[in-house]
């Protein structure tokens, strides 16, 4: 048994820690904050008087690594959502509502059905997705898909949600990676799901419990301020309280945000441009509808999620909103919430909370994608993990978990 120090308690770090512990390694997980989970966690909000997620995350049935992670924890049943592939939309520009309904099989006969596809779209419009198979690494999404009438009603909102980057700048190759694992595999890979209770209840708390049950140690409020490198390996972890010396055969997984990794490993090239996500949570009882969420076209809000007692809005690629006062953001999205939830036009804005994630993800541009490092660096006993590493996917739950698994396997191969 070897000791492995995992630095970072987000999804990448937890996935790595679980894989290592399951392989019989002695794992110590360090999380700088008071709670694990990173951008994928829940907490009690005093203003709203209830638990909320710090952001809304929608999984698809094609997210194999994320679902396998939940299966390891025994928490897949904590996810809610429809049993069939369906995506309700509301166009705020004209009030039109529709539900996108891909069929389960790989042969996409749903595009021939007016009841299943986007209103006013034609079968040939969807052929634009085939162009993603031939994109170069430098091509932006809008240059490939922006020529069709279907763009603003489907391709654009899907790309913004997946890449958290304006499509005029976002990498078409990264979007293609997402589409190839979901929509291009048929509706069976496109069934949406999200935690019924909260992100922590599904992804985080059970992972910590399982890790401890396997003998792993979880240290919260444990900030690693530096790495002592000697002989081409990490020889010690520097903390405010002193150094944690590592044995000769110990290993390290560095699963921290990209800027932190660059500070700990001078000379490491990492993404250095970021996009924000803004979430608005409103204390409200509303009907969840068929799917539990609605995609909005032409509004300020982009996705509206309905859970018991709470309605949450997600706005991606939201750098433009960072300087806007929270009160103004809440007021701007309230008409979108009213429309999505079919509330009376004069309904007053209930208690709300605006959460701005200024560096939610790296900007998924071709230039930033080139800055993503691989799992193994130049230090013999260290592996990198995080959705900002070269996973082949944009910064998603799926990518974070894959990176953690890959880091663990890389170290195990050398143990």
C-alpha positions in Angstrom: 0.0 0.0 0.0 1.3 3.4 -1.0 0.2 6.8 0.3 -1.4 9.2 -2.1 -2.0 12.8 -1.2 -5.0 14.3 -3.2 -5.0 18.1 -3.2 -8.5 19.4 -3.9 -11.9 18.1 -2.8 -13.9 18.9 -5.9 -15.3 16.2 -8.2 -12.0 15.6 -9.9 -10.2 15.1 -6.5 -13.0 12.9 -5.1 -13.1 10.7 -8.2 -9.3 10.3 -8.0 -9.4 9.6 -4.3 -12.1 6.9 -4.7 -10.4 5.2 -7.5 -7.1 5.1 -5.6 -8.8 3.9 -2.4 -10.7 1.2 -4.2 -7.3 0.0 -5.5 -6.0 -0.3 -2.0 -4.0 2.8 -1.7 -3.8 4.9 1.5 -5.5 8.2 0.5 -5.4 11.6 2.3 -7.7 14.2 0.7 -6.9 17.9 1.4 -9.7 20.5 0.8 -8.8 24.1 1.5 -12.3 25.1 2.2 -14.7 24.1 5.0 -16.7 21.8 2.6 -15.8 19.6 -0.3 -17.5 19.8 -3.7 -16.0 22.9 -5.3 -18.5 24.2 -7.8 -20.7 21.1 -7.4 -22.1 21.4 -3.9 -25.1 22.4 -1.8 -25.5 24.7 1.2 -28.1 26.3 3.4 -28.9 29.8 2.4 -30.1 31.9 5.3 -31.8 34.5 3.1 -34.0 31.9 1.4 -34.3 29.6 4.4 -33.5 26.5 2.5 -30.7 24.5 0.9 -29.7 25.4 -2.6 -27.1 24.2 -5.1 -24.3 26.7 -5.9 -25.1 26.1 -9.5 -27.5 24.1 -11.7 -26.0 21.0 -13.4 -27.9 18.9 -15.9 -26.6 15.4 -16.7 -27.4 13.4 -19.8 -27.7 9.7 -20.0 -24.7 9.7 -22.3 -22.4 11.0 -19.5 -21.0 7.6 -18.8 -18.3 8.5 -16.3 -20.6 10.7 -14.2 -23.3 8.0 -14.0 -20.7 5.3 -13.2 -19.4 7.6 -10.4 -22.9 7.7 -9.0 -23.3 4.0 -9.3 -20.1 3.5 -7.2 -21.8 5.6 -4.6 -25.2 4.0 -4.9 -26.8 7.4 -5.6 -28.0 7.3 -9.1 -31.6 6.9 -7.8 -31.2 10.4 -6.2 -31.5 11.9 -9.7 -34.8 13.2 -11.0 -36.0 14.1 -14.5 -38.0 12.6 -17.3 -37.8 9.0 -18.3 -37.6 9.8 -22.0 -35.4 12.3 -23.9 -37.3 15.6 -23.8 -36.3 19.2 -23.6 -39.0 21.9 -23.1 -38.4 25.3 -24.5 -40.1 28.7 -24.4 -39.3 31.4 -26.9 -39.6 34.7 -24.9 -39.7 36.7 -28.2 -43.1 35.3 -29.3 -44.3 33.1 -26.4 -44.0 29.9 -28.5 -43.5 26.7 -26.5 -42.3 23.4 -27.8 -40.6 20.1 -26.5 -37.7 18.7 -28.4 -38.1 14.9 -28.4 -35.3 12.9 -29.9 -36.2 9.2 -30.4 -34.2 6.7 -28.4 -32.5 4.9 -31.4 -29.5 6.1 -33.3 -31.4 6.6 -36.5 -32.8 10.1 -35.9 -36.3 9.8 -37.4 -37.5 12.4 -34.9 -36.3 15.2 -37.2 -39.0 14.1 -39.7 -41.7 14.7 -37.1 -43.0 18.3 -36.7 -44.2 17.4 -33.2 -40.7 16.3 -32.1 -38.4 18.9 -33.7 -38.1 22.6 -33.2 -41.1 24.6 -34.7 -40.5 26.0 -38.2 -37.3 23.9 -38.6 -36.9 21.6 -41.6 -35.3 18.2 -41.7 -32.3 19.4 -43.7 -31.5 22.1 -41.0 -30.3 19.3 -38.7 -27.7 18.1 -41.2 -25.6 21.0 -40.0 -24.6 18.8 -37.0 -22.8 16.5 -39.4 -20.4 19.4 -40.2 -19.1 19.1 -36.7 -17.4 15.9 -37.7 -15.1 17.8 -40.0 -14.2 20.9 -38.0 -10.7 22.0 -37.4 -9.3 22.8 -34.0 -9.5 26.5 -34.7 -13.1 26.7 -35.8 -15.7 28.5 -33.6 -19.2 27.0 -33.1 -21.0 29.9 -34.8 -18.9 29.5 -38.0 -20.2 25.9 -38.4 -23.7 26.0 -37.1 -24.7 29.7 -37.3 -25.8 29.6 -40.9 -29.1 27.8 -40.3 -32.5 29.1 -39.1 -32.3 26.5 -36.3 -29.2 28.1 -34.8 -30.9 30.5 -32.3 -33.6 28.0 -31.2 -31.4 25.0 -30.6 -27.7 25.0 -31.5 -26.8 28.3 -29.8 -28.5 27.5 -26.4 -27.0 24.0 -26.4 -23.6 25.3 -27.2 -23.7 28.0 -24.5 -24.9 25.5 -21.9 -22.2 22.9 -22.8 -19.2 25.2 -23.3 -20.1 28.3 -21.1 -18.6 30.4 -23.8 -20.2 32.6 -26.5 -20.5 30.5 -29.7 -18.7 33.1 -31.8 -15.6 32.3 -29.8 -16.3 28.8 -28.5 -14.4 25.7 -29.9 -16.6 23.7 -32.4 -14.3 20.8 -31.7 -15.2 20.8 -28.0 -18.9 21.1 -28.8 -18.5 18.2 -31.3 -17.1 16.1 -28.5 -20.2 16.7 -26.4 -22.6 16.1 -29.3 -20.9 12.9 -30.4 -21.4 11.4 -27.0 -25.0 12.4 -26.6 -27.2 13.6 -29.5 -25.3 11.7 -32.2 -25.8 8.5 -30.3 -29.6 8.8 -30.3 -32.1 9.9 -27.7 -31.1 7.0 -25.4 -28.0 9.1 -24.6 -29.9 12.3 -24.2 -32.2 11.7 -21.3 -31.7 14.6 -18.9 -31.3 14.2 -15.1 -30.5 16.4 -12.1 -30.3 15.8 -8.4 -33.7 15.8 -6.7 -32.4 17.0 -3.3 -29.0 18.6 -4.1 -25.6 18.2 -5.6 -23.9 17.4 -2.3 -26.5 14.7 -1.5 -25.9 13.0 -4.8 -22.2 13.6 -5.6 -20.3 14.8 -2.6 -21.4 13.6 0.9 -21.7 9.9 -0.2 -18.3 10.1 -1.8 -16.7 11.4 1.4 -18.6 8.7 3.4 -17.4 6.0 1.1 -13.8 7.3 1.1 -13.7 7.2 4.9 -15.3 3.8 5.0 -12.4 2.5 2.9 -9.8 4.0 5.3 -9.2 7.2 3.5 -8.7 10.5 5.4 -10.5 13.7 4.5 -9.0 16.9 5.8 -11.2 20.0 5.4 -9.7 23.5 5.9 -6.4 22.0 4.9 -4.8 24.4 2.5 -1.7 23.3 0.6 0.3 26.5 0.1 3.2 25.1 -1.9 5.0 22.0 -3.1 8.6 21.1 -2.2 10.2 19.5 -5.2 13.4 17.5 -5.0 14.9 15.0 -7.3 12.2 15.4 -9.9 9.4 14.5 -7.5 7.2 16.1 -4.9 9.0 15.6 -1.6 6.7 17.6 0.6 3.5 19.6 0.9 3.8 23.1 2.4 1.0 24.2 4.7 0.5 27.3 6.9 1.3 25.0 9.9 4.4 23.5 8.4 5.6 20.9 5.9 4.0 17.5 5.4 7.0 15.4 4.3 6.3 12.6 1.8 7.8 9.2 1.8 10.0 8.2 -1.1 7.2 6.1 -2.7 4.3 8.6 -2.0 2.3 10.1 -4.8 0.3 13.3 -5.3 -2.8 14.2 -7.3 -3.2 17.9 -7.9 -6.9 18.5 -8.4 -7.2 22.2 -7.8 -8.5 25.0 -10.0 -6.2 26.0 -12.9 -4.9 29.3 -11.4 -4.0 27.5 -8.1 -2.2 24.7 -10.0 -0.1 27.3 -11.9 0.9 28.9 -8.5 1.9 25.5 -7.1 3.7 24.4 -10.2 5.6 27.5 -11.7 5.9 27.1 -15.4 2.8 24.9 -15.9 0.7 26.2 -18.8 -2.9 26.3 -17.9 -6.0 28.0 -19.2 -5.9 31.7 -18.2 -9.1 33.1 -19.5 -12.4 32.3 -17.8 -16.2 32.7 -18.2 -18.7 33.3 -15.5 -22.0 31.7 -14.7 -24.7 33.5 -12.9 -27.4 31.6 -11.0 -30.6 33.1 -9.5 -32.5 31.2 -6.9 -36.1 32.2 -6.0 -38.1 30.9 -3.1 -41.2 29.7 -5.0 -43.5 26.8 -5.3 -44.1 26.1 -9.0 -45.2 23.2 -11.2 -42.1 21.3 -12.5 -43.8 20.3 -15.7 -42.8 17.3 -17.7 -39.0 17.6 -17.4 -38.5 19.8 -14.3 -36.7 22.5 -16.3 -37.3 24.8 -19.3 -34.9 26.2 -21.8 -35.5 29.9 -22.6 -34.8 31.5 -26.0 -34.5 35.3 -26.2 -34.6 36.0 -22.5 -32.1 37.0 -19.9 -32.5 33.6 -18.2 -31.4 30.6 -20.2 -32.5 27.6 -18.1 -35.1 27.5 -15.4 -35.1 24.6 -13.0 -38.0 23.8 -10.7 -37.6 21.9 -7.4 -39.8 21.8 -4.4 -40.0 25.3 -2.9 -37.3 26.7 -5.1 -36.9 27.9 -8.7 -33.3 28.3 -10.0 -32.1 30.1 -13.1 -28.8 29.6 -14.9 -27.2 32.2 -17.2 -24.0 30.9 -18.8 -21.2 32.8 -20.6 -22.2 35.6 -18.1 -19.1 37.8 -18.0 -21.3 40.7 -19.2 -23.4 40.5 -15.9 -20.5 40.5 -13.4 -20.7 44.2 -12.8 -24.5 44.3 -12.7 -26.0 44.7 -9.2 -27.6 41.5 -7.9 -30.9 43.4 -7.5 -30.9 44.3 -11.2 -30.2 40.7 -12.2 -33.0 39.3 -10.1 -35.4 41.9 -11.5 -34.3 41.1 -15.0 -34.9 37.4 -14.8 -38.1 37.5 -12.8 -40.3 38.0 -16.0 -38.5 35.0 -17.5 -39.3 32.9 -14.4 -43.0 34.1 -14.5 -43.3 33.1 -18.1 -41.6 29.8 -17.7 -43.7 28.8 -14.7 -46.9 30.3 -16.2 -47.4 32.7 -13.3 -49.6 35.8 -13.4 -47.9 38.8 -15.0 -48.3 40.9 -11.9 -46.8 38.3 -9.5 -44.3 39.9 -7.2 -40.7 38.8 -7.0 -40.3 36.5 -3.9 -37.2 36.1 -1.8 -34.2 35.6 -4.0 -30.5 35.0 -4.1 -28.0 35.8 -6.9 -24.8 33.7 -7.0 -22.0 34.9 -9.4 -19.3 32.3 -10.2 -16.7 34.7 -11.7 -14.4 31.9 -12.8 -16.9 29.1 -13.3 -15.0 27.5 -16.2 -12.1 28.2 -18.5 -13.2 29.9 -21.7 -13.7 27.0 -24.1 -12.0 28.7 -27.1 -9.5 27.0 -29.4 -6.7 29.1 -27.8 -7.5 28.1 -24.3 -8.1 24.5 -25.2 -4.4 24.4 -26.4 -3.3 25.5 -23.0 -4.8 22.5 -21.2 -2.1 20.2 -19.8 -2.3 16.4 -19.8 -2.6 14.2 -16.8 1.1 13.6 -16.3 3.6 16.4 -16.0 7.3 16.5 -15.4 7.3 15.3 -11.8 7.5 11.5 -11.5 5.0 11.1 -8.6 2.4 13.8 -9.5 -0.7 13.6 -11.7 -3.0 16.5 -12.6 -6.8 16.4 -12.4 -9.5 18.9 -13.1 -12.0 19.8 -15.8 -9.4 22.3 -17.1 -7.0 19.5 -18.0 -6.9 17.9 -21.5 -10.0 15.7 -21.2 -11.2 16.3 -24.7 -14.4 17.8 -23.3 -15.4 21.3 -22.1 -15.5 22.0 -18.4 -18.3 19.7 -17.2 -19.1 17.2 -14.5 -18.3 14.5 -16.9 -14.9 16.0 -17.7 -14.0 16.5 -14.1 -14.8 12.9 -13.1 -12.9 11.5 -16.1 -9.9 13.6 -15.2 -9.9 12.3 -11.7 -10.2 8.7 -12.9 -7.4 9.3 -15.4 -5.0 10.8 -12.8 -5.6 7.9 -10.4 -5.0 5.3 -13.1 -1.8 7.1 -14.2 -0.4 6.9 -10.7 -1.5 3.3 -10.2 0.3 2.3 -13.4 3.5 3.5 -11.8 2.9 2.1 -8.3 
